[in-house]
Amino acid sequence: MRKITSVILAGGYGTRVKHLLPNVPKPMASVADKPFLEWILRYLKSQGITQNILSTGYLSEVIEEYFQNQPVPDIEVYCCKEKQPLGTAGGFLNGVEQTNISSNAWLVMNGDSLIVAQFNKMISYLDNYEVDGVILGVSVEDTSRYGSLVIDKSGNLISFAEKRQGAGIINCGVYLFRHQVLEKFPSRFPLSFEYDVFPALLKKKNSIKVHQIKAPFLDIGTPETLPKAEAFILENFSQLLNPC
């Protein structure tokens, strides 16, 4: 059975919503009586993923103290603080190396966004041993906030496109990597998935698939979207309201 460990990137400053969350890191924003980050962990558990690494930075102690004092049943949480900003991919690698956890594959997510997706379908791509990684792509009517993915007819990633108007497939920041491909990441920091890792993997002819879905998606990173979080959780994750 393939072992999947999640790495949740929760170290950003949350500059755009900091005035709404004084002394609270963005992933710990209270939503429907729980930190947003706990909803992510509960949703991962519902998908069969119970081992999780939290890559922390800004106000890391708030995250660490919460999950030490209020652990979520049947969910393992390991907090790994960045000593300096390492970038998205750098924070991921730092978490993997600090915990020394053995895993067949790694599911990477942002700590300030959540999508209603069946991750088992994404994970099934790794049944093909030629596939090294998978990006979760979401069909939206307007890609201007996120930028879009350029893919071929077979669902292979070609490149990342800059932000632009119009419909397309966006990168929602959910990635799956076979463990063996981590050694092919560039060895420099800060390290970005979008600007460093994926271009390097594509240049080396590694196979990166895009799993396309159309599903509810929320990013709480702006003053406009943060107030929508509670309604999003109650509408899409009512099955998680009961204790794990």
C-alpha positions as CSV (number, residue, x, y, z in Angstrom):
1,M,0.0,0.0,0.0
2,R,1.4,3.4,-1.0
3,K,2.1,5.7,2.0
4,I,1.2,9.4,1.4
5,T,2.3,12.1,3.7
6,S,1.0,15.7,3.4
7,V,3.2,18.8,3.8
8,I,1.2,21.9,4.4
9,L,2.9,25.2,3.8
10,A,1.9,27.5,6.7
11,G,4.8,29.9,7.0
12,G,3.8,33.0,5.1
13,Y,3.3,36.4,6.5
14,G,-0.3,36.8,5.2
15,T,0.4,40.5,4.4
16,R,-2.9,41.2,2.7
17,V,-5.0,40.0,5.7
18,K,-2.7,40.8,8.6
19,H,-4.8,43.7,9.7
20,L,-7.8,41.3,10.1
21,L,-5.7,38.7,12.0
22,P,-3.6,40.5,14.6
23,N,-1.1,38.1,16.2
24,V,-2.6,35.1,14.3
25,P,-0.9,33.4,11.4
26,K,-3.3,33.2,8.4
27,P,-3.8,29.4,8.4
28,M,-5.0,29.7,12.0
29,A,-7.8,32.1,11.2
30,S,-10.9,31.0,13.1
31,V,-13.5,29.5,10.8
32,A,-16.7,27.8,12.0
33,D,-15.1,27.6,15.5
34,K,-11.9,25.9,14.4
35,P,-8.6,27.1,12.8
36,F,-8.7,26.9,9.1
37,L,-5.7,24.7,9.2
38,E,-7.6,22.2,11.3
39,W,-10.3,22.0,8.6
40,I,-7.5,21.1,6.1
41,L,-6.2,18.3,8.4
42,R,-9.7,16.9,9.0
43,Y,-10.4,16.9,5.3
44,L,-7.1,15.1,4.6
45,K,-8.1,12.5,7.2
46,S,-11.4,11.9,5.4
47,Q,-9.3,11.2,2.3
48,G,-7.2,8.6,4.2
49,I,-4.1,10.9,4.8
50,T,-3.3,11.1,8.5
51,Q,0.4,11.9,8.6
52,N,1.1,15.6,8.2
53,I,4.0,18.0,8.3
54,L,3.3,21.7,8.9
55,S,6.0,23.9,7.4
56,T,5.8,27.0,9.7
57,G,7.5,30.4,9.9
58,Y,5.7,33.6,10.9
59,L,4.1,33.1,14.4
60,S,5.0,29.4,14.3
61,E,4.5,29.1,18.1
62,V,0.8,29.8,17.7
63,I,0.5,26.8,15.4
64,E,2.7,24.5,17.4
65,E,1.0,25.3,20.7
66,Y,-2.5,24.8,19.3
67,F,-1.8,21.3,18.0
68,Q,0.2,20.3,21.1
69,N,-2.6,21.4,23.4
70,Q,-5.6,20.4,21.2
71,P,-4.5,17.4,19.1
72,V,-6.9,16.1,16.5
73,P,-7.7,12.4,17.1
74,D,-6.0,10.0,14.8
75,I,-4.0,12.7,13.0
76,E,-0.3,13.0,13.3
77,V,1.1,16.5,13.1
78,Y,4.8,17.4,12.9
79,C,5.7,21.2,13.0
80,C,8.9,22.3,11.2
81,K,9.9,25.9,11.5
82,E,11.9,27.7,8.8
83,K,14.8,29.6,10.3
84,Q,14.6,31.9,7.3
85,P,12.2,32.2,4.3
86,L,13.0,29.3,2.0
87,G,10.3,29.6,-0.6
88,T,7.4,27.2,-1.2
89,A,9.6,24.3,-2.3
90,G,12.3,25.1,0.2
91,G,9.8,25.0,3.0
92,F,8.6,21.6,1.8
93,L,12.1,20.1,1.6
94,N,12.9,21.6,5.0
95,G,9.9,19.8,6.5
96,V,10.8,16.5,4.8
97,E,14.4,16.6,5.9
98,Q,13.7,17.8,9.5
99,T,11.2,15.1,10.3
100,N,13.0,12.3,8.5
101,I,9.7,10.6,7.8
102,S,9.7,7.7,5.3
103,S,7.0,8.1,2.6
104,N,6.4,6.8,-0.9
105,A,4.9,10.1,-2.0
106,W,4.3,13.6,-0.8
107,L,1.1,15.7,-1.1
108,V,1.9,19.4,-0.9
109,M,-0.8,22.0,0.0
110,N,-1.0,25.6,1.0
111,G,-2.2,26.3,4.5
112,D,-4.5,29.1,3.4
113,S,-6.6,27.4,0.7
114,L,-8.8,24.3,0.4
115,I,-10.5,22.5,-2.5
116,V,-13.2,19.9,-2.5
117,A,-11.2,17.2,-4.3
118,Q,-10.9,13.4,-4.2
119,F,-7.2,13.0,-3.8
120,N,-7.3,9.3,-4.5
121,K,-7.9,10.1,-8.1
122,M,-4.8,12.3,-8.1
123,I,-2.8,9.7,-6.3
124,S,-3.8,7.0,-8.9
125,Y,-1.6,8.8,-11.5
126,L,1.4,7.3,-9.7
127,D,0.3,3.8,-10.6
128,N,2.0,4.7,-13.9
129,Y,5.7,4.5,-12.9
130,E,6.7,6.9,-15.6
131,V,4.8,9.7,-13.8
132,D,7.0,11.7,-11.4
133,G,4.5,14.3,-10.2
134,V,0.9,15.6,-10.4
135,I,-0.5,19.1,-10.2
136,L,-4.1,19.6,-9.3
137,G,-5.6,22.0,-11.9
138,V,-9.0,23.7,-11.3
139,S,-11.2,24.8,-14.2
140,V,-12.3,28.4,-13.5
141,E,-14.0,31.2,-15.5
142,D,-11.3,33.8,-14.6
143,T,-7.7,32.9,-14.2
144,S,-6.6,36.5,-13.5
145,R,-5.9,36.0,-9.7
146,Y,-4.0,32.8,-10.1
147,G,-2.3,32.4,-13.4
148,S,-2.9,29.3,-15.5
149,L,-1.4,26.0,-16.5
150,V,-0.4,25.2,-20.1
151,I,-1.0,21.5,-20.8
152,D,-1.0,19.3,-23.8
153,K,-3.9,17.0,-25.0
154,S,-2.6,14.1,-22.8
155,G,-2.7,16.2,-19.7
156,N,1.1,16.8,-19.4
157,L,2.3,20.0,-18.0
158,I,4.0,22.2,-20.5
159,S,4.5,25.5,-18.6
160,F,3.0,28.0,-16.2
161,A,1.3,31.0,-17.8
162,E,1.3,34.5,-16.2
163,K,-2.0,35.9,-14.8
164,R,-4.4,36.9,-17.5
165,Q,-8.2,37.4,-18.1
166,G,-10.4,34.6,-19.2
167,A,-11.2,31.0,-18.5
168,G,-8.6,28.3,-18.0
169,I,-7.0,25.8,-15.7
170,I,-5.4,27.3,-12.6
171,N,-2.7,26.0,-10.3
172,C,-4.4,25.8,-6.9
173,G,-1.1,24.9,-5.1
174,V,-1.7,21.2,-4.6
175,Y,1.1,19.0,-5.8
176,L,1.9,15.3,-5.5
177,F,5.5,14.0,-5.9
178,R,6.9,10.5,-6.0
179,H,9.6,10.4,-3.3
180,Q,12.4,9.6,-5.7
181,V,11.9,12.8,-7.7
182,L,12.9,15.0,-4.7
183,E,16.6,14.4,-5.4
184,K,16.1,16.2,-8.7
185,F,15.0,19.4,-7.2
186,P,17.4,22.3,-7.6
187,S,19.7,22.7,-4.6
188,R,19.3,26.4,-3.9
189,F,17.2,28.5,-1.6
190,P,14.8,30.2,-1.6
191,L,13.2,27.6,-3.9
192,S,9.9,28.1,-5.7
193,F,7.8,25.3,-7.1
194,E,6.4,27.4,-10.0
195,Y,9.6,29.2,-11.0
196,D,12.3,26.7,-10.0
197,V,11.2,23.1,-9.4
198,F,8.7,22.5,-12.2
199,P,10.8,24.2,-14.9
200,A,13.9,22.1,-13.8
201,L,11.9,18.9,-13.8
202,L,10.5,19.6,-17.2
203,K,13.9,20.4,-18.6
204,K,15.1,17.0,-17.3
205,K,12.2,15.3,-19.1
206,N,10.4,14.3,-15.9
207,S,6.7,13.5,-16.4
208,I,4.4,16.0,-14.7
209,K,0.7,15.4,-15.1
210,V,-2.1,17.8,-14.5
211,H,-5.3,16.3,-12.9
212,Q,-8.1,18.6,-14.1
213,I,-11.2,19.1,-12.0
214,K,-14.0,21.6,-11.5
215,A,-14.7,21.9,-7.8
216,P,-15.3,24.4,-5.1
217,F,-12.1,26.2,-4.1
218,L,-11.3,28.8,-1.5
219,D,-8.2,30.9,-0.9
220,I,-8.5,32.9,2.3
221,G,-5.5,35.2,1.5
222,T,-7.4,38.4,0.7
223,P,-9.8,40.7,2.7
224,E,-12.5,39.8,0.1
225,T,-12.2,36.0,0.4
226,L,-11.5,35.5,4.1
227,P,-15.0,36.5,5.2
228,K,-16.4,33.8,2.8
229,A,-14.5,31.0,4.6
230,E,-17.2,30.0,7.1
231,A,-20.0,29.6,4.5
232,F,-17.6,27.6,2.3
233,I,-16.8,25.2,5.2
234,L,-20.4,24.8,6.3
235,E,-21.5,24.2,2.7
236,N,-18.9,21.8,1.6
237,F,-17.6,20.1,4.7
238,S,-20.6,19.5,7.0
239,Q,-19.5,15.9,7.3
240,L,-16.4,17.1,9.2
241,L,-18.3,19.0,11.8
242,N,-18.5,16.0,14.2
243,P,-15.4,15.1,16.1
244,C,-12.9,12.9,14.2
